Amino acid sequence: MILAGDIGGTKVNLAWFELRNGALTQTAFEKFPSREFSDLESITRKFLARRNLKPQAAAFGVAGAIKNGVAHLTNLDWTIDSKNLARELQIPQVGLLNDLEANAYGISALTEKDFISLNPNAKNPVGNAAVIAAGTGLGEAGMLWDGKRHHPFACEGGHSDFAAKTDLDIALLQHLRAQFGRVSWERVLSGAGSINIYKFLRDTKRYEEPAWLADELKNTANPAAVITAAGLENKCELGAQTLNLFVTYYGTETANLALKMMSLGGVYIGGGIAPKIVSKLTDGQFMKAFLAVGRMKWLVEEMPVKIILNDNTALLGAAEYARLTVK
């Protein structure tokens, strides 16, 4: 009996898994708004009490860095301590892993229908792999190939420095430095990142903001979704160019990660944003940016690049991690 969780800056997904005939089977699921709770313990308590469940093992994918069994969420004012959670759940130990590491564990449980391939020239997918996911923040993880299977591991590459390539990128970097000082990839490649790009293009007078869009942004709790919709539907030049730049940066940083991880086995694109902008990710702009790596184009041009469509991948991965490693 395994309790698994996917803990993000905006939502917490919990699921109950049972091991049947050697395979994990999900038998319960619930989504909670993160910011309506003060800690993870109160959410797990509610989930289990409603169903009168007692776990034998538990693991949680967390959107943040983990050190010595303690996770500090990047986009939520929570600290999660695995020892405190174990006491709450009355089990010997709890597995905490980065949410992208959880996604990496979950990939092995997916089938071809859970992916959309972006690279028609992909060949011989054998070797290390990587996962990148833009959502509330920007997550990245690696998957070490030992000749038989992949071993996922966490990293915090989303917080590495944003690398400007064009004059427009340099102008954006200078604009964001005035606000944040140091500018990471997450500042341009996340929900908040799309807003940052939009405001830069608007405030530097590169594109005019239509009155109807300004009104919509004033009356929404999710400005990133409004901006993305304007770009997808090509309702205005400002929205379209914001989305174009966002997708370009997605392709660029995916290639950066692929090179660093030597991802001959493939690069997987997860997170909440990618499935919502599939039509844009598949129009050629993403792969154009992915392949623009100069002398290393020969290395990346045959790498599989796939969008993950299954939004339960991190939950599946957390459950698999608990099954494999938590005693």
PADREN-887270 format. One record per atom (N, C-alpha, C): residue in three letters; y, x, z negated. Coordinates in steps of 0.001 Angstrom, whole numbers, plus 524288, in hexadecimal, padded with zeros to 5 digits. Atoms other than C-alpha are relative to their C-alpha. Last residue first. Layout:
N
ALAYXZ/...
***
This chain:
327
LYS804EF8010A802D6/LYS7FFEC82D6F7F3EB/LYS8010A7FCD17FB1B/VAL7FEE1801B780555/VAL80B0A82D5A7FDB4/VAL7FAE67FE767FD58/THR7FE267FBF4803A5/THR8089F835CD809A7/THR800B67FE437FA5F/LEU801D27FAA37FF3D/LEU8014182F0681481/LEU80113803967FB66/ARG805AB7FFCE7FF6E/ARG80228820A5810E5/ARG7FDFB805928003D/ALA802578014B8050F/ALA80FFA821ED80BE3/ALA7FA13800648003C/TYR7FEFD7FB8980378/TYR81423828EF8185C/TYR7FD897FF057FAA5/GLU803B07FBE27FE6D/GLU80DA581E5882077/GLU800A5804CD7FC8E/ALA805338019E801C7/ALA81509813DE818E1/ALA7FBE78042080154/ALA8000A7FF6D805B5/ALA821D781B2D81ABF/ALA7FAA57FE827FDD6/GLY8004B7FA7380153/GLY81EEB81C9A8293F/GLY7FFDE800ED7FA25/LEU8054C7FE3F7FEC6/LEU81BDB80E3E82B2E/LEU7FF44805B07FE64/LEU8037180268803ED/LEU8289580AF682442/LEU7FA5D801AC800D2/ALA7FF457FD1F804EC/ALA83008814BB82CA7/ALA7FC9E7FDC87FBA8/THR802717FAD47FFA2/THR82A3D80EED8391C/THR8007C8030D7FAE7/ASN803097FF1A804C6/ASN82D70800E383563/ASN7FD8C8056D7FFD8/ASP7FC687FEEC80458/ASP838797FFC683F5C/ASP7FD3A800857FAC2/ASN802308026A804B2/ASN82ED18014B84AA4/ASN8035F801517FB46/LEU7FE60805788003E/LEU836BF8045A856E3/LEU7FE407FD527FAF9/ILE80393802F68035B/ILE8362A8133B8563A/ILE8021B7FA727FF72/ILE7FD7480362803D6/ILE83D87818F7861DC/ILE7FBC47FD2E7FCEA/LYS801808057B8009A/LYS8362D823E8868B7/LYS8033A7FD407FBD0/VAL7FBAE8021080322/VAL8395F8313C86E6D/VAL7FF257FA237FFAB/PRO7FFD1805B580096/PRO82D8B838C087392/PRO8049A7FE7C7FC75/MET801218020E8053A/MET83150846EB8766A/MET7FFF47FA0880013/GLU805158029D7FFF1/GLU8307984AC7884C9/GLU7FE677FDFF7FAA1/GLU80040803FC7FBE6/GLU83EEB84DD4886AF/GLU7FAB97FD4D80069/VAL7FFA880564801E7/VAL840448546187977/VAL7FEC57FBED80423/LEU80341800E680498/LEU83B818622E87C6C/LEU7FFF47FA3E7FE68/TRP8057D7FFAD7FE7A/TRP840968637288A60/TRP7FC597FEAC7FB76/LYS80181804F17FD87/LYS84DE485ECE88593/LYS7FA367FFF68016E/MET804BB802258025E/MET84EB786A7A87C63/MET7FE4A7FAD48026D/ARG804927FCE57FEA0/ARG8583D8723B884C1/ARG7FAE47FDE27FDD5/GLY7FF5B7FAF47FD6C/GLY86291867B4883BB/GLY7FADB8029580157/VAL8009D7FBCF803D3/VAL85F7F85CF8879EF/VAL8000C80567802A7/ALA7FB957FC697FF3D/ALA8644B8513A881A6/ALA7FFEF804577FBF0/LEU801867FBAF7FC8B/LEU856F084AA688232/LEU8044680417800B1/PHE804867FD4480237/PHE8595A841E987674/PHE7FEA2804D88032D/ALA7FE187FCC680459/ALA8670283E4C87B5D/ALA7FB8B803327FDAA/LYS7FC6A7FC307FDAD/LYS861948399488867/LYS80207803B87FBC9/MET803267FBAE7FE05/MET8565A833358810A/MET8035C80422802B0/PHE802897FD3280449/PHE85FBF82AE887913/PHE7FD0C804BE80208/GLN7FC087FCF1802C0/GLN868478271C884A1/GLN7FD9D8034F7FBA4/GLY7FF907FAAB7FDFE/GLY85CD7822DE88D29/GLY803CA8037B7FD11/ASP7FD08800107FB11/ASP85D9E8140A88B75/ASP800ED8057280243/THR803627FF747FB68/THR85272813A58818F/THR802FD8003180529/LEU803097FB288007C/LEU85A5A816288753F/LEU7FCA680101804C7/LYS7FC777FB8C7FF48/LYS8641E80BC88797C/LYS7FD0B8052C7FFB7/SER7FE03800347FA9D/SER85A24800FC87B85/SER803A08048B8012B/VAL803EA7FE017FC4F/VAL8532F8052F86F0D/VAL802238001A8058C/ILE7FD127FE177FB79/ILE85F7680315866E9/ILE7FC5B802488041E/LYS7FBE5803BA7FE99/LYS85A057FA9C85BFE/LYS80309801AC804D9/PRO80248804B57FD95/PRO84D278021285B0A/PRO804127FC05801C5/ALA802777FF2C7FAE2/ALA854EE80EC785931/ALA7FD9C7FB0E80263/ILE7FC73800A57FB92/ILE85DD280A2284E2C/ILE7FD2B8002680538/GLY7FEBF805667FEBF/GLY8546B8077684301/GLY803387FF3D804E1/GLY7FB2B8022880224/GLY84DFF8149C84211/GLY8012F7FA9480203/GLY800BC804788036E/GLY8440381B9A84A6A/GLY805377FDC07FE46/ILE7FAE98020980196/ILE8447B824AF85617/ILE7FF1E7FB0B7FCD9/TYR800048059D800E7/TYR8382982CC6857B1/TYR805457FE477FDD8/VAL7FBAD8015A80377/VAL837D883A5285DB8/VAL800357FA0C7FFA9/GLY7FCDE804B57FF5E/GLY82B5683F64863AC/GLY804597FF727FC0B/GLY80327804A9800CA/GLY81FFD848B986245/GLY8031A7FAFC80039/LEU80303800C47FB3A/LEU827AE853F886832/LEU7FC9B7FB207FFA5/SER802D8804F480009/SER831308526485CF8/SER7FD247FEF280520/MET8038A7FEC77FBAD/MET8355A8607885B06/MET7FC4D7FB62800E8/MET8055C80113801B1/MET83B3385BD284E12/MET7FBF18019E8040F/LYS800DA7FD9080520/LYS848868620B8506F/LYS7FA647FF597FE1C/LEU800107FA4F7FF71/LEU8483785ED285EF8/LEU7FEC9802A57FAC8/ALA804B57FE927FD0D/ALA8445B850A485CCE/ALA7FF8A805E8800A5/LEU804748005380390/LEU84EC184F338524B/LEU7FAFE801B1802B9/ASN7FF5C7FBE1803F2/ASN8597A853FA85B56/ASN7FB53800267FC58/ALA801887FB137FD7D/ALA8542484B3786622/ALA80087804947FC3E/THR805B2800497FF6E/THR854E983F6285D24/THR7FDF1804F380293/GLU802477FE5A804F6/GLU862AA843CB8598D/GLU7FA0E7FF8180009/THR7FECB7FA8980125/THR8671084361867B7/THR7FD5D801D37FAFF/GLY803267FCA47FCAB/GLY86044836A886B1D/GLY800BF805BF7FED1/TYR8056D800CE80197/TYR8663782FA485F81/TYR7FC618038580338/TYR800F27FCDC804B2/TYR87367835B286264/TYR7FA6D7FF667FE0B/THR7FFD27FA7C7FE79/THR87300830378702A/THR7FEE1803807FB53/VAL8050F7FEE47FD93/VAL86ECB8230586AD1/VAL7FFB4805A8801DA/PHE8040C8003980408/PHE87A88822A5861A7/PHE7FAB18017D80248/LEU7FF877FB25802FA/LEU883C68270186C73/LEU7FBCC800467FBC4/ASN801707FB987FCA2/ASN87F2B81C3A87579/ASN8000C805217FCFE/LEU805B77FFF07FFA7/LEU87FCB8124C86A62/LEU7FE1B804778036F/THR8020D7FEB080539/THR88DE98159D86769/THR7FA188007280031/GLN7FF8F7FA5780093/GLN890F7815B2875FD/GLN7FE39801DB7FA9E/ALA803B17FD6C7FC7B/ALA88BCA807E9877A8/ALA8001C805E77FF50/GLY8054E800A8801FE/GLY892D5802AD86BB6/GLY7FC06802E680345/LEU8004E7FD4180505/LEU89FE78086686FF1/LEU7FA817FF957FDB6/GLU800BA7FA6F7FF0D/GLU89DFC8044487E10/GLU7FF67803077FAEA/CYS7FB147FD1F7FF99/CYS89C257F5FD87A7F/CYS7FED7805CA8008C/LYS7FBA6803A980081/LYS891C87EB6A87AEF/LYS80551802A480073/ASN7FBCE7FDEF7FCB7/ASN887557F48E88017/ASN804C97FC638000C/GLU7FE90804457FC73/GLU87CDD7EC12879CC/GLU8047C801838039E/LEU804A5801AF7FD23/LEU8769B7F7F68738D/LEU8014C7FBDC80415/GLY8019F7FBFE7FC48/GLY883C87FDB386FD3/GLY7FB667FE5480347/ALA7FBDF7FFA47FC03/ALA889557F16D869A7/ALA7FE9B8040480420/ALA8008F8048C7FC8F/ALA87C577EF71862A7/ALA804128001C8045B/THR8048C7FF207FCA8/THR87D007FD5085D45/THR7FF457FB7F803D5/ILE7FE947FBF27FC33/ILE88AC57FB3E8581E/ILE7FB86800EB803D7/VAL7FC2C8025A7FC74/VAL886F37EE7C85182/VAL80178803D88044F/ALA802DB8039C7FC96/ALA87ABC7F4A284B9F/ALA803A17FD76803F6/ALA8031C7FCE37FC54/ALA8829F8001C8464F/ALA7FD177FC80803CE/PRO7FCF47FE687FB69/PRO88C987F6BD84077/PRO7FCE98032A803F3/ASN803077FC0F7FD2E/ASN882727F06883787/ASN802E4801B2804EC/ALA801F97FC4F803E5/ALA8893D7E85982D15/ALA7FCFD8046A80289/THR8059D7FEF280037/THR891267E1888377D/THR7FEBA803C17FB96/ASN802CF8045B80267/ASN89E4C7DADD837FE/ASN7FA1C800C47FFD5/LYS7FD8C80175804FA/LYS8A79A7E61983A98/LYS7FCBB7FC077FCFE/LEU800E97FBC2803BD/LEU89E8E7EBB7844EC/LEU802607FECB7FAB1/GLU8057B8001C801A1/GLU89E477DEC384C2D/GLU7FEE48041D7FBDD/ASP800CE8048F80360/ASP8AD147DE1E84C51/ASP7FA647FFBB7FE04/ALA7FD6C7FED0804F5/ALA8AE587EC038519F/ALA7FF357FB867FC23/LEU803897FC7E802C3/LEU8A4697E85D85C0D/LEU80245801967FABC/TRP8048C802FB801CD/TRP8AC357DC728604D/TRP7FC308036C7FCEA/ALA7FE9A8031F80497/ALA8B8CF7E46D860B2/ALA7FB477FD0B7FDDE/PRO7FE99805657FEBE/PRO8B2E17EE6C869EA/PRO801047FCDF7FB06/GLU8032C803BE802E1/GLU8B3437FC9286508/GLU801B27FA6F8016D/GLU7FD2780411802D6/GLU8B8F68058F86F4A/GLU7FC2D7FC397FD5B/TYR80149805347FE04/TYR8B1F3811FC8733E/TYR802A87FBF47FC8C/ARG803207FF1F7FB48/ARG8B5C88204287201/ARG7FE637FADF80287/LYS7FDEE802C97FB65/LYS8C0D781CA6868D6/LYS7FCF98012380501/THR7FDBC7FBE57FCB1/THR8BD05826D885E85/THR801C07FDD28054B/ASP7FB5B7FDDF80296/ASP8BB2C81BB0854DA/ASP802908046680315/ARG7FBAE803BD80077/ARG8B20D8140685DA5/ARG804FB8029F7FE0B/LEU7FE6D801797FAB6/LEU8A8F681EE38621A/LEU804A47FC387FFF2/PHE7FDD27FB6B7FD5D/PHE8A89E824768544A/PHE801FD7FE968056D/LYS7FAAF7FF4A8020D/LYS8A6C78171B84E1D/LYS802AF804B980280/TYR7FCA2804447FE37/TYR89B1981455856DB/TYR805A9800DC7FE47/ILE7FEF67FF007FA79/ILE894CE8218F85440/ILE803D97FBF280221/ASN7FCA77FB5A7FFA9/ASN8963181FB08458B/ASN8016E80138805AB/ILE7FABD801BA8017E/ILE890B2811E584680/ILE803D48048F8005F/SER7FE03802F37FB85/SER884F18171884DFF/SER8057B7FDF17FEEA/GLY7FE707FC637FBE0/GLY8832F8213F8435D/GLY802287FD32804C1/ALA7FAA37FE5080125/ALA88324816F3838AA/ALA8020B803A680433/GLY7FCBD804A77FFA0/GLY8771A8111B83EF6/GLY805B3801447FF0E/SER801B4803B2803FD/SER8719C81EA8840F5/SER803397FB14800D4/LEU804FD8021F7FE40/LEU873A282A3184A2E/LEU7FD807FCC77FBA2/VAL7FF76802497FAC7/VAL881E082E4D84954/VAL7FB157FD1B801BC/ARG7FAC8802507FF77/ARG883BC8319F83AEA/ARG800D77FD8C80560/GLU8002580557801F8/GLU874FD833B6839A0/GLU8054A7FD408008C/TRP801D7803817FBDC/TRP8763B83F9D84261/TRP7FFF47FA557FE35/SER805957FF8B7FED0/SER87E3F84629837C2/SER7FE9A7FC6080484/VAL801FA804517FCD3/VAL88CF78480A83707/VAL7FA498010E80162/ARG804AD7FE8E7FD07/ARG892B28506782C1F/ARG7FDE87FB34802DB/GLY800B77FA66800C7/GLY8A05D84C628281B/GLY7FB79801D18035A/PHE8047C7FEA280334/PHE89E5483DBC827DB/PHE7FF9F805C37FE8F/GLN801B3803F4803C2/GLN8AA918374582D13/GLN7FC098020C7FC0D/ALA7FB64801AA802F1/ALA8B1F28422783411/ALA7FE977FBFC7FBD1/ARG7FEF17FBFE80400/ARG8A4DB847D8837F2/ARG804AB7FE807FCB3/LEU803408011580490/LEU8A1D583AFF83ED0/LEU800C1804067FBB7/HIS7FE7D8050F80231/HIS8AD4483C3684851/HIS7FCF37FEE27FAF6/GLN7FB007FF30802AC/GLN8AAA684AA584A97/GLN801DA7FB057FD56/LEU800F37FCAC80488/LEU89C65847C284DB8/LEU80505800DA7FCE5/LEU802748034E803F0/LEU8A04B83CA3856BF/LEU7FEFE8030F7FAFF/ALA7FBE180379801F1/ALA8A9A48459D85E1E/ALA7FDDE7FC5D7FBCA/ILE7FC9A7FCCA80349/ILE89EFA84FE085F2C/ILE804647FCAA7FDAD/ASP802BB7FF0F804F4/ASP89569845B386436/ASP803738030F7FC34/LEU7FFBF804EF802E1/LEU89F4D8418686E8E/LEU7FD4C8008D7FAB5/ASP7FAB18007B8021A/ASP8A0FA84FA9872C9/ASP800977FAFC7FCD7/THR7FBF98011F7FC15/THR8923D8508487441/THR805617FFD87FD73/LYS801477FD717FB0D/LYS887118569486C7F/LYS804607FF6880405/ALA7FCDC801E17FB99/ALA88A63853A485E2C/ALA7FEB88031C804F1/ALA7FED77FBE07FC39/ALA87F788567385488/ALA802DB7FDB6804B8/PHE7FF49802427FAD3/PHE87F3584D9D84897/PHE801C28044C803BE/ASP7FAD7800727FD95/ASP87B318560183D10/ASP7FFCC7FD8380566/SER7FE3A7FB0B7FDC0/SER86E3E853338365A/SER8050D7FF1380307/HIS7FB447FE2C802A9/HIS86D41846EA82E1F/HIS801A780571801CC/GLY7FBBD8038E7FECA/GLY863BB8402183734/GLY805258018F7FD86/GLY7FD307FE5A7FB55/GLY85B2984C2783623/GLY8047F7FC7980180/GLU7FB02802BC80050/GLU8574B848BA8284B/GLU8037B801948048F/CYS7FB927FC6E7FF8F/CYS848E784C2782958/CYS804F97FCC97FF83/ALA7FA9C801EE80006/ALA83C1F845B9825B8/ALA803D58045780144/PHE7FCD67FDAB8041E/PHE82E588499A8296B/PHE805AD7FE4A800AF/PRO7FA668012F80052/PRO82396842F283100/PRO802B4803017FB9E/HIS7FE998000F80582/HIS81671849D483324/HIS805E37FF0F7FF90/HIS7FAA37FEDA8018D/HIS81111846C8840A7/HIS800AC7FFA77FA12/ARG7FCC78048680156/ARG802B4847A88442F/ARG80574801CB7FE75/LYS80330804B580078/LYS7F8498506584A13/LYS8033F7FB247FED4/GLY804457FFA57FC38/GLY7FEB585CEE84EF5/GLY7FC737FB477FFE3/ASP803717FBC7801BA/ASP8075585E47842E7/ASP7FB62800D7803BB/TRP80526800947FD97/TRP812C1856858488E/TRP7FC8D8049A7FE76/LEU8029A7FB137FEB0/LEU81E9B855F683F83/LEU7FA837FEF680216/MET805978010080069/MET826048491A83FCB/MET7FD27804DA801FD/GLY803757FD207FC8C/GLY834A384A3083D62/GLY7FA587FE917FF0E/ALA804A37FDC080272/ALA83EA6840F3837AB/ALA7FCCC802D98041B/GLU803287FCC17FC86/GLU84C3F83BAF83A69/GLU7FB528021E7FCF2/GLY804707FD3980231/GLY854CC831118349E/GLY7FD198031E80416/LEU802FE7FD5C7FBEE/LEU8626182C8883840/LEU7FBB1803307FD78/GLY7FEDD7FA697FF9B/GLY868F08226C82F90/GLY7FD138024A80495/THR7FBC37FF84803C8/THR869A78139582F26/THR801DB805A27FFBC/GLY7FFB58052E8025A/GLY8616A8147D83B63/GLY804BD7FFEF7FC74/ALA7FAB98019A80179/ALA85EEF8200D84446/ALA7FFD07FA6E7FDFA/ALA7FEE380593800AB/ALA8510A825098443B/ALA805957FF347FE37/ILE7FA698007A80110/ILE84B33831E6848C2/ILE801427FA2F7FFBA/VAL7FE0F8055880055/VAL83CC28356984859/VAL805CE800307FEC3/ALA7FB70800E680350/ALA836738422784C7E/ALA801847FA4380034/ALA7FD07804997FE72/ALA829F28477185276/ALA804877FF547FC30/ASN7FC9480245803F2/ASN8227D854438522B/ASN802C17FB318022E/GLY7FCC07FC52802E5/GLY8183B8567585C79/GLY803247FD4B7FBCE/VAL802F07FD568041D/VAL810EE84F2D86724/VAL8038F803F47FD62/PRO7FD708005480519/PRO817658450686FE6/PRO7FCC0802507FB92/ASN802E67FCDC803D1/ASN81244849F687D03/ASN802757FFF77FA8A/LYS805467FE227FEE0/LYS81C8384422885EE/LYS7FDBD802CA7FB3D/ALA802DC7FDE88047D/ALA8291883C338853B/ALA7FA6F8017B80183/ASN8026A7FB047FE8D/ASN8300B83AAA89252/ASN7FCD8802747FB97/PRO8043B800F07FC3D/PRO8333082C28890A0/PRO7FD1A804F88018A/ASN8007F7FB857FC82/ASN83AE182F4F88424/ASN7FB777FF39803CE/LEU7FB207FEE67FD3E/LEU83FDE8235087D1E/LEU7FF808045C80406/SER7FF747FA907FE50/SER8330E81D5C87857/SER804FD800B28032E/ILE7FDDA7FFFD7FAB8/ILE833CB81093870E0/ILE800E4805B380176/PHE7FC717FC067FDF3/PHE82AD28100086525/PHE802417FE718054B/ASP7FBD87FF1B803D1/ASP823B58063A85C6B/ASP80415803EF801E3/LYS7FC58804607FFA3/LYS81B8280134867BA/LYS80488800887FC2C/GLU7FC557FF3D7FBAF/GLU8155E80EB88687C/GLU803EF7FB908007E/THR8029A800187FAEB/THR80F2B80D1385B17/THR804238006780448/LEU7FDCB803417FBE3/LEU81421810A784D87/LEU7FCBB8004A804FF/ALA802268054580083/ALA80CAA815A6841A9/ALA801D67FC5E8045E/SER805917FFDC7FEAF/SER80ED3824028452B/SER7FD7A7FA987FFB7/ILE800B97FFE47FA4B/ILE81D778217A84559/ILE7FA3D7FFD780182/GLY80165805147FDDA/GLY81D8F81D738370A/GLY7FED280000805C4/TYR8054F8016A801B0/TYR81D0682B2A83165/TYR7FE3E7FAEB80290/ALA803927FC627FD6B/ALA828EE82EDA83996/ALA7FA557FEE57FE78/ASN80095801A07FA90/ASN83031822BC83527/ASN7FC108036A802D6/ALA8034B804AE8001C/ALA82D76826918270F/ALA7FF2A7FDE28057B/GLU805457FDFF800E1/GLU832FB83425829CA/GLU7FC257FB6E7FFD6/LEU801B87FE307FAD7/LEU83EC182D1A82F56/LEU7FAA48028C7FFB6/ASP8015A804777FCB0/ASP8400682559822AF/ASP7FE4C801A480581/ASN7FB8A801667FCC8/ASN83F4A831B381A64/ASN7FE767FBA4803CD/LEU7FF5D7FCD07FB58/LEU833C2831768114C/LEU804C47FE19802FA/LEU7FADC800997FDA6/LEU8315982CDC80377/LEU8004A8038F804C1/GLY7FE617FC957FBC6/GLY8235582AF57FEF9/GLY805727FEA5801E8/VAL7FDE4802D67FB89/VAL82156824AB7F1C7/VAL8019B803FD80420/GLN7FBD87FD887FD05/GLN818E5829EF7E6C6/GLN801977FC9580495/PRO7FF327FA7980154/PRO80F82826177DBF8/PRO8048380298802DE/ILE803D47FCE97FD1F/ILE81149817457DD63/ILE80134805C67FF0D/GLN804977FEF680346/GLN8181180DB77D45E/GLN7FB88802768031E/LEU8047A802457FD48/LEU8219A808D27DEBB/LEU7FADD800C97FD1C/GLU7FEF8805847FEEC/GLU82D8680B107D618/GLU7FB3A7FD558025B/ARG8003B802C180501/ARG827FA817DE7D0EA/ARG800C77FA23800C7/ALA80580800108019A/ALA8253181C7E7DEC3/ALA7FF5B7FD297FACB/LEU802AE804097FCF9/LEU832F1818937E2C9/LEU7FA467FF8E7FE6D/ASN7FE4F8050D80212/ASN838E2820887D7D8/ASN7FD487FB81802CF/LYS80278800A880525/LYS830B082C397DBD6/LYS801837FACE7FD84/SER80579801917FF53/SER8346E82ABF7EA31/SER7FD3F7FF247FAC2/ASP8033B7FC148029A/ASP842F182AF67E6FE/ASP7FA547FE2F80033/ILE80556801EA800CF/ILE84BA1823687F055/ILE7FCB5804737FDDD/THR803687FB82800C7/THR85A488259A7EFAE/THR7FA9E7FDE07FEB5/TRP804D28004180302/TRP8627281ACC7F580/TRP7FDC2805777FF64/ASP7FF397FD678050A/ASP8706C819E27FA5E/ASP7FB467FF327FC6E/LEU80096803EC80415/LEU86CA48169E80858/LEU8002E802D07FAC7/ASN7FC668044C7FEF2/ASN86FCC81DDC814ED/ASN7FF677FB797FC2F/THR7FB1F7FE337FDA5/THR869F582B3B81208/THR803F87FB9C8007F/LEU7FF078029C7FB12/LEU85F6C826FE8088E/LEU805648015D80208/HIS7FA8E801B38002E/HIS85C718312E7FE38/HIS801407FD9580547/ALA7FD47801087FB16/ALA84DC78327B7FC91/ALA805877FE287FEEF/VAL7FB5780342800CA/VAL846DC838D57F106/VAL802E17FF8080535/GLY8016D8055D80136/GLY838E983E037F192/GLY804867FC587FF0F/ASN802BA80053804FE/ASN83CF684C347F095/ASN7FEE97FA5D7FE5D/LYS800DA7FAE480262/LYS8469C84AC07FBD2/LYS7FD967FF3B7FAA2/ILE8034580042804B1/ILE8479283F6A80531/ILE7FF04805867FE0D/ALA802F17FB4480131/ALA8524E83DD480F59/ALA7FD1A7FF697FADA/GLY7FD287FBF1802C8/GLY8565D8305481399/GLY7FC86804AC7FF02/ALA7FBEC7FDF07FC89/ALA8523A823C781A32/ALA8036D803DA7FD0C/VAL7FAB98007B80223/VAL845E8821E581208/VAL803F18028F803AD/GLY7FCB37FCF17FC8F/GLY837FA81F4F81671/GLY805A87FEF37FE9B/PHE7FB33802377FDEE/PHE830AB81A1E80AB3/PHE802B1803EC80393/ALA7FCC27FBFF7FD85/ALA822DF81C22805D4/ALA8049A7FD528029E/ALA7FB08801B67FDBB/ALA81A02814897FCBE/ALA802CC804A780262/ALA7FD0E7FB917FDE0/ALA80C21814FF7F799/ALA804FB7FDE380276/GLN803057FB6B80189/GLN8035480C157EF6E/GLN8029D804FF801F2/PRO801BF7FC037FC3F/PRO80D238011E7F034/PRO7FC918042C7FD8E/LYS7FFC47FAFB802CC/LYS80DA37F5307E73E/LYS7FDE58043E80394/LEU802C57FB817FDDD/LEU810C87E8237ED93/LEU80092804C07FC77/ASN803B47FE6F80417/ASN814747DB037E796/ASN7FC858047D801DB/ARG805428004D7FDC0/ARG81ACB7D6B47F462/ARG7FBC18017A7FC1B/ARG80083804BB7FCD9/ARG828867D3947EFB1/ARG7FA6B7FF29801EA/ALA800798048280381/ALA827327DDDC7E51E/ALA7FF3C7FAF38030C/LEU8053E8003C8023B/LEU8245A7E89E7EF0C/LEU7FF417FB267FC95/PHE803F2800907FBE7/PHE830777E6757F773/PHE7FA977FF357FDAB/LYS7FF92805497FDD5/LYS839887E4537EBDD/LYS7FBBB7FEF980403/ARG80187803AA80425/ARG835177F0897E4B2/ARG7FFF07FA6680219/THR805BE7FFEE80031/THR835E17F8637F150/THR7FDFB7FC2C7FBEB/ILE8020C802807FB4B/ILE844077F4177F2F7/ILE7FA017FFDD7FFEC/SER7FF30805AD8007D/SER847FF7F6FE7E4E8/SER7FDE27FD18804C5/GLU8039B80241803CD/GLU841C9804827E5C6/GLU800897FA107FFA6/LEU804CB801897FD5B/LEU84924807CA7F244/LEU7FC347FD5C7FC41/ASP803FF7FBED7FFA1/ASP85657807F57EB96/ASP7FB227FDDC802AA/SER7FE0B7FB168023D/SER86332800B57E9C7/SER7FC13804728007B/PHE803247FE2E80462/PHE85FFF7F5677F2CC/PHE80207805497FE2E/GLU800078042B803EA/GLU8686B7ED527FC0B/GLU7FCD6801797FB30/ARG7FB3C7FFD780328/ARG86BC67F979803D0/ARG800697FB987FC08/SER7FFAC7FBAA803B6/SER85DF77FB4A808BF/SER8048B7FF747FC2C/PRO7FB117FD487FEF3/PRO85C5B7EDE980F1D/PRO80103804247FBD0/PHE7FBF7800B0803F9/PHE84DD67EAC180D31/PHE80504802C3801BB/LYS7FB5C7FCD77FF15/LYS843297E8BC81764/LYS8041E7FEA87FBE5/GLU7FB088027480164/GLU8359F7E3CC813E3/GLU80473803DD800D7/PHE7FB477FD3A7FE5C/PHE827C57E640818BE/PHE804C97FD097FE14/ALA7FB2F8025F80206/ALA819FF7E2A0814B0/ALA804998036880198/THR800FE80562801A0/THR80C3A7E4BB81A0D/THR804CB7FD5D7FDA6/GLN7FB868020D802DF/GLN80D977F142821F9/GLN7FF0E7FA407FEB6/THR7FE8A805357FE42/THR8004C7F6CE825BF/THR804737FDF07FCA6/LEU7FC0E8029280327/LEU7FD5F80557824C7/LEU801747FABF8026B/ALA7FADB800857FD90/ALA7F0B18095082B53/ALA803BD7FD237FC5B/GLY7FDA17FAEF7FEF9/GLY7E41880EBF82583/GLY8055B7FFD180271/ASN8032C7FD407FC0D/ASN7DCD9801DA82690/ASN802908051E801AE/ARG80469803317FE4D/ARG7E7DA7FB3B81F15/ARG7FD29802CD80471/LEU8036F7FCD97FCAF/LEU7F19E803018170E/LEU7FB267FCCC8014C/GLU8054D7FF8780209/GLU7FBF47F9C1811F1/GLU7FCBF8031E803E3/PHE8043D7FEA57FC6C/PHE80A7A7FAD981447/PHE7FAD7800327FD0B/TRP804D97FF46802DD/TRP815F07F45E80D76/TRP7FBA8800E5803F7/ALA804BB802687FDE3/ALA8234A7F59B813A6/ALA7FB528016C7FCA0/LEU804B57FEEA80310/LEU831247F85380F60/LEU7FB617FD3080269/ASN804A7802D77FE48/ASN83D087F95681832/ASN7FB65801AA7FCA3/VAL804D77FDEA80227/VAL849C87FD62811C6/VAL7FB937FC83801EA/LYS804538037A80160/LYS856537FB0281938/LYS7FB73803117FDB6/THR7FE98805867FFC2/THR863F68006881BA6/THR7FB977FC5C7FE54/GLY7FACF800E38022B/GLY8635080ED881819/GLY801937FA4B7FFEC/GLY7FB7A7FE747FCEA/GLY854D880FA481A3F/GLY8051C7FEAF7FD62/ILE7FB37800A58030C/ILE8484080F7681261/ILE8049D8021580317/ASP7FC5B7FD617FC74/ASP83BA280D11819E1/ASP8056B7FEF87FDCC/GLY7FA998019E7FF56/GLY831578099580FD4/GLY802EA80353803EF/ALA7FD0E7FC707FCA1/ALA822BF809AC80DE6/ALA8057C7FDEC800BE/LEU7FAAC801EB7FF54/LEU81A8C803B780310/LEU802F7804158032C/ILE7FBA17FC5F7FF61/ILE80C3580706804CE/ILE8051E7FD098009E/MET7FB5C8035480000/MET800008000080000/MET804D88037980000/
***
